[in-house]
């Protein structure tokens, strides 16, 4: 699919100008910041999805695989998967259902708590996760479209935002 031609103006800057013209100058900067973050998310998600699509993965399913790959036992309770990825239980269930159908993970009962179900990565899941990581590193993460300094600054700013929102306990 061909990329659309770039606009001849920055629509977020124009929206910010309109905010000011309409008497909302005190909120214009925040609107531009929030809208810019949403647009950046769309850009990165499109890039990552294009890389993962040939492996029949979405970013959400890739994140589940990587979380399990990084876990000590290669398995975690479903509620911990959701908590660590900061997603709704329904999203975890959907991702786990798809990954299980693909043979990339399996559900197993917890050894001591029969009420709990674990998601466990399979050998094929490990292979696909590593292959996907090679591709995402090569095509997206090594060159996120920002300088190294801008990348570090962006991560720091967004970490502050996430910390203030209660994503984690600050240092």
Buried (B, 14 or more C-beta within 10 A) or exposed (E): EEEEEEEEEEEBEEBBEEBBEEEEEEEBEEBBBEBBEEEBEEEBEEBBEEBBEEBEBBBBBBBBBBBBBEBEEBBBBBEBBBEBBEBEEEBBEBBBEBBBEBEBBBBEEEEEEEEEBBBBBBEEBBEBBEEBBEBBEEBBBEEBEEEEEEBEEBEEEEEEEEEEEEEEEEE
